């Protein structure tokens, strides 16, 4: 797949051409995964950033006014309160958490099961009977020291090594006598490694670092994701789902600050910034190549790429099919053509909130709306954007009528 594409249609064309290769990989993955697990996985362990954080940020940063996800109007659509999630409602993980059939993600709401607990909300082994979520808003794959050593100023933030340290601490809690006692649990769990890496580009971009220099960080970002996967496999993980990055050229805030008078800077079919989406594609291409290397090293492990980019681009190509009227605008923000401004942001300043977030592609100018998160989850569950089927046999579609159970307080 080419790393430099002139428009989004080429991306989907390349994806279809690769279908035959993917189908061959699916057969291998299915045969391996079916031998590894019971009908549905009892636990999910997830790592990542704000696209996956379901509440750790609330426990780590408390009443920090610089963390808007801790305050209304975040969470207003579904939870009717701020939970630390960077959206008006649920995230992808909320739709595809908990019960996994063989190498398949099943929607937690469709089964009426509890959400996976944020790691920092639990205290006892019993709190993590369904797994744990280690993701934290703002997290990076690489440590801040990596960037400082290269002359890039970034603030201290959670990174993958820290999240893995928490996971190892949890293993000590779950299997205090001998980590070997956790082997069966590891074999029967699903690990969602990401999305991670987006902030390794976002933080430098916001600091004015050139795209060429930022692009030079990508191999190191991929290497860190790869080493994390390898460590999890070494600890006994047998089924891992690894998402790619979203199309950052479609983020309203970036569309505002990198606004260009050159027509060729934009994808004609979507209006997204082409050069920024090419960075996401470059990251995803290197990630897919590395996952293929890991599959060769660990043929008995199911390592599944989740194509968040492709699933999201379907929405930007045909928003009307998803009931979205403003795909490149934020519901909550400061107004203007993209729903964002330099002087106000969702939850701060003289911000505005739209009447119906379901009509918008972005919630706050940085993160997708619940409608987009759900559409991406459906794309994964139906198998359109994964390298193996991702649905329990008893699940046919996402349901919004089943009662949710949240087993922790924020």
N, C-alpha and C positions, 0 to 999 in steps of 0.2 A: 504494500500500500504506500503510495507516494506521501512523503512528508510535507510537500508543498503543493497545495491544491488551489486552483484559481476560483472555484466556487463550490458551494455545498453540494450541488448535484453530483459532482465527481466523487465526493465522499461516499454517497449512497451507492453510486455505480460500482465503485471499488468494493464496497461491502457485499454487493450481490455477486460480483465475480468471485469473491473469496468464499462464497457459500459452500461450494463443493469441498473445499479444504476443511471448513468448519464442521461440516457433517461427518467427515471422516474422523475428526477429533472427537466429536460427540460420542461416536460408538465406543471409542477407547475409554472416554471418561465415564460413560454410563456403566460399562462392564466393570470398571474398577470401583465406582461408587456403590453399585448395587451389592457388592460383596463386603462393603465396609459398614453399612448402617442398617438400623431398624427402619420401619416404614417412615417415621418422621423424627427428626432430630429433637432431643429433649432440651438442648441448650444452644444458645447463640452467644458468641463473644465478638464484639465489634470494636474497631479502632478507627480513628479518623479525626475530623475537624467539625466545624459548625454544621456541615451538611448531614452529620450523623449524631451530633451531641443532643441527647435527650434530657439533659439536666445537670451534668457534671459541672458546668460553668457556674451554676447557682451555688454549689457547695464550695467551689474553689475560690470564687471571687465575691461571694456574699452580696453586699449592697453597693458594689462598685458602680457608680453612676456612668462610667465609661462603657459599661456592658449593657446596651439597650435591651437585649433579649431577656433580661431579668425583670423587665417592667412592661406594663401595658403600653401600646395595644398589641404587643406580641402575644400569640396564643388565643386571640379573641374568637376565631372562627370555630375551633373545635373544643379546646380545653376551657375556653372562657376565662383564662387567666394565663399569665406568663409562666412558662415552665422552664425557661432556658433554651427552648428550641428557637432556632433562627428562622421563624416563619409565622404565619398567622394560624397555623394548625399543625398537622402531622408532617413528618419527614418520610423519606423513602423507607428507612428502616422500620418505621411504625407500620407500614403496609406490608413489609416482607419479613418481619421478625418472627422469631419463636419456633413455629412448627415447620420443619423442612422434610419433604419426602425424598428419600435417597439423596440425589444431588440437586434437590429442588427447594427453592424458597417458597414458603406459604404465607399468606397474609394473616397477620395476627388477628386483625379484626374479623376476618372471615371465619375464624375458629373460635372467636369469643375468648381469647386467651390474654393473659397480662402482658404488658410491654416488658421488654428486658430492662432490668434496673440499671440506672447509672451507678458506676462503681462506687462513687463517693457518697452514695445514699445508703449503702449497706454496711452492716457491722458484723454479722454472723454468717456462718456457712449457709444456713437456711435461707438467708436473704438472696442468695445467688443460685437458687434451685433451677432457674431458667436461664442462667448465664449472667453476663455483665457487659455493660457498654462503657468503654474507656475513652471514647471520643470527647474532645473538648473544643469548643469554639475558639478559633484562632490558631489551632495547632498546626505545626509544620512537620514534614518528614525529617528534615535535618535540624540540628540544634542551632540556636542563635550564634554559637561560636563559629560555626562554619561560615556564616555570612560576615561576621566581624573580621575574621581572618582575611577576608577578601575585600575589605574596605566598605562593606555595606552595613549601615546601621539598622538594626532591628531590635525591638524591645524583647525582653525575656518572655518566652512563651512555652507552652507545653509542646513536646515533640515526640516522635515515635519511640525513641529510647525510653522516655519517661513512661509512656503508656505501657510499654512492655515490662518495665520494672513493676508497675502496678499489677500487671497480669501475673508475674512471677510471685508477687506477694499474695495474690489471691489463691494461687495454687498451694502456697504454704498454709493458707487458712483452710482450704478444702481438703487437703491431704497432709495433715501436720506430721504424721509419723514417717511417711515415705512418699516422695513424689511419684514413685512407680504405681502407687495406689490410684493415681489420677489417669492411668493409661486408658481405661475403658471410657471414662468421661471424655477424654480428648478425642478418642476414636469416633465417638458418637455425636460430637458437637460440630456445629458449623461456625467457621470463622470468617467474618466480614472484615477484610483488611482495606479500609478506606471507605469513601474516597479520601485520599490524602495526597498532598503535593500541591494543591491549588494555592495554599497560602505561601508556599515557597516561591511562588511567582507574584502573588498579590502584594505581599509586604514590600518587596523591592520595587515593584511597579509604582506603588503609592509613594515610594521614596525617590522617584525620579531616575531609577537605574535604567540603563538602556536595554532594549529588548535583546540585543546581541549578547550582552553580558548575562542577562537572565537566562537566556537559552543555553548558555554554557553550564548552568547549574543542573540542567535536566539529567544528564547521566548520573550525577551524584544522588539526585532525588530517587531515581529508579533503583540505584544500587542499594539505597537504604531500605526501600520497600522490599526489594528482593531478599536482603539479609534478614529482615523481620519475618518474611514468609518462611525462609529456611530455618530460622530459630523456632518458629511455631511447629514446623514439621518435625524438627528435632525433639520437641517436647511431646510429640504424639499426634498432632493435628493431621487429619486425613481428608478433610473437605474444606477448601478455602475459596471464597468468592472475592475477587479483587476488582473493584470498579476503576474505570478510567476517569479522567477529568471532564467536567462539563465545558461547553463552549463559552469561554470567558469573553469572547467578542460580542456576546449577546447580553452582557450584564449592563443594565441601564446606567449605573454610575460611570462605568468605563466609556460608554457611548457618549456621555456628557463631557467628561474631562478630556477625552481623546477625539473629540469631534473634529472632523476633517472636511475641508471643502473639495476634496478630490473624490470623485465618484468611484474611481477604481479602488479606493480603500475599503469599500463596502461590498458585501455579497449581494448581488442584485436580487436574489430570491428571498432574502431574509432581512436585509438591512443591518446585519451584524458586521462588526469590524473584521475584515478578512485576516489581517496580520495577527490579530490576537487569537482568532480561532486556529490559525496555523500553529501557534505555540501549543495550544491544547492538543492538536492533532499530533504534533511532534512528540509531546509527552506520551500520548497514548500509543503511538507506534513503538517507541522504545520500550514501553511497559509490556505490550503484547509480545514483542520479541523476547524480552527477559522471561516472561511467563512460559514461553515455549521452551526456553533453556531449562527452566526449573522442572517442567514436566518430564524432560528427558532424564534429568538427574533423579527424579522421584516418580517413576512410572506407576507406583501403587497409590499415589495421592491424586485426588481430583482437585485441580487448580483451574478455576473458572473465571474467565474475564467477563465483567459486566460492563457493557458499552453504554455508559451514561451519556456520552457525547451523542451517539447515534439516536438514542431514545429522545433526548432533548431536542435535537435538530428536527425530528419529525414534527414537533410542536411548532417550531419556528417556521417550517416550510408550510404547514397547513394548520394554523391556529384554530380556524373555524371548526375543524373536525373535533377539537377538544373543548369547544365552547368558550374559547379565549378570544377576546376582542382586542386586547392591548398586549401583545406578546412581548414587546420591548419596553414596557412602561411599568413603573412601580405603583402599587396601590397606596403604600404609605411612604410619604416623603415630602418633598418641597415643591412639587408642581413642575411646570415646564414640559417639553415634549416627551421626556423620558420619566417624568414623575419624580425627579430628584433635583436638588440644587446644592450649591456650595454652602449655603447658610442654614439649611434645615435638613434634618434627617429623621427617619422614623423614630419617634419617641423623644426627640430633642428639638428645641427651638419651635418655630411656628410651622410645625409639620401638618400635613393634611392626610386624611385617610379616606379612601374611596368607599362607596356604598356596597360594592360587591366584589370582594377579592378574587372570586372564581373567574372573573373576566380578565384578570391580569396575569402576565407571565412572571412577574416579580412581586414579592411582598414589599421589600424595603429598599430596592435598588441594588442590593448585593446578593440576596438569596431568593430562590424561587418561591412562588406561592404554593400553598398546599395543593392547588389544582395541578400544578406542574409536577410536584413531587409524586402525586398519585398517578399521573399519566406515565411518568418514567417507571414507576413500580409496576404498572400494568404491562408495559413493554417488556420488562424483565420476567414477570410471572408467565407471560404467554410464550416466552422463549424467543421472541423476535430479536432481542439484543443481549443474549447470553450464548455461551458455547455449549450449553446443555439445557434440557428442559428444566424449568424452575417452578414447578407447581405440584403440590400434593394431589394425588388422584381424586380426592374428594372435593377439591377446590376448582371451581369453574370460572369465577370472577370475583373481584373485590366487592365486598358488601359494606354498606354504611349503616345497615339496620341492626347489626349485632352489637350488643352492649360491650363497651371496652372496660377493662379492669386495669387500673393503675395501682400497683401494689407498693407505692412509695410516696412519700410526701415531699414536696419541694417548699 
